[in-house]
Amino acid sequence: MLFNGVDFDTYFKNYPNAEGYFGKYGGAYVSEELKRAMEEITDAYFTICKSRKFIDELRRIRKEFQGRPTPVTHLERLSARLGNVQLYAKREDLNHTGAHKLNHCMGEALLAKYMGKKKLIAETGAGQHGVAIATAAAYFGLECDVYMGSVDIAKQAPNVARMKILGANVVEVKHGLATLKEAVDAAFDAYAKDYRNSIYCIGSVVGPHPFPMMVRDFQSIVGIEAREQFVEMTGELPDAVVACVGGGSNSAGFFAGFLNYPVDIYGVEPFGTGKALGQHAASLVYGEEGVMHGFNSLMLKDANGEPAPVYSVASGLDYPSSGPEHAFLHDLGRVKYDGVTDDETIDAFFTLSRLEGIIPAIESSHAVAYGMKLAREMKTGSVLINLSGRGDKDMDYILEKYGIR
């Protein structure tokens, strides 16, 4: 399929290129010393991760430990409430640890094992990536340091407890806004000091090459499964697919299963409480080109050209940039990036919970809210939503801030 000059039949062979670029986005903007570390990981990925032994072991882990494949669920009562459009959900909330994050964490940790690394270093916002990397470290018998901002530690107490129970060292990051960006900064600093013995298991399709590619590839199992399951269930492709976008790991993996098919694709960013800087985290809708955390993408900037303060009710989405592949797909127009507000998100959280018996993560509730909006606008058809995680981690925060609606 040709779209705006890009042949999606060969897309995954050509993007990213050898230097890690998706068009003008991506790359590896790091020190010479860290560049050597990135090259080591790239070489290992293209040799170890493409070997039959690695692939067989990862497949076994996904089946026997993670519980894959996760199902697709028809949201019948929600569909009936909204009209004639049929809504479906890819249930990554049923993946072990409760979200999509384990898909790439087990892959990264398995690679670390093959490379002889002793420690996994990671950042986390909502805590799901932290729980997943702590789980992977426990599974493989590796040390684990997870960096997390003070604000997110307070909001995500259940996941902090899970990380500690699993044996991870949770490092509180107190500087700046003390949220996801600062956690990434701190994790990169720690990795730079110990990259010979450790591997940075980045939590999304961001960072220097090869991480945007590697995380997307490990997460692509979500989109591949979802497409095959939906066709088996209905006999046809969905008319539209929807996923939330912060850094963009769940959406990149989900979209990978549909980019070369005649399906409308929607990435949903957090519009928060308003359009002013500091009220949202919609870097693809409102951002401009810029470099942070070792990669070039679209980002929200302040008056000095630095990463701007961001906000989202979802701790996993409050990041001032997005993965370079998302920026590329945005410019191509292959994916439409839009957003929903906090109010729309919380309404979707309660609606899905009460109509379908599924409590979604606040991050995933952004995608649910947009899927509901599409269902109201479309006269007929189907929408497949990536339900990227469950809402156990969010319940205390929701009840404290919003009460029962």
Secondary structure, DSSP 8 states (H G I E B T S, - for coil): -EETTEETTSHHHHSS-TTSEETTEE-----HHHHHHHHHHHHHHHHTTTSHHHHHHHHHHIIIII--S--EEE-HHHHHHH-S-EEEEEEGGGSTTSBTTHHHHHHHHHHHHHHT--EEEEEESSSHHHHHHHHHHHHHT-EEEEEEEHHHHHHTHHHHHHHHHTT-EEEEE-STT-SHHHHHHHHHHHHHHSTTTEEE--SSS-SSTTHHHHHHHHHHHHHHHHHHHHHHHHSS--SEEEEE-SS-HHHHHHHHTTTTSS-EEEEEEEEET-SSTTS---HHHH-EEEEETTEEEEE-B-TTSSB-----SSGGG--SB--HHHHHHHHHTSSEEEEEEHHHHHHHHHHHHHHHS--B-HHHHHHHHHHHHHHHH-SS-EEEEEE-BBSGGGHHHHHHHH---
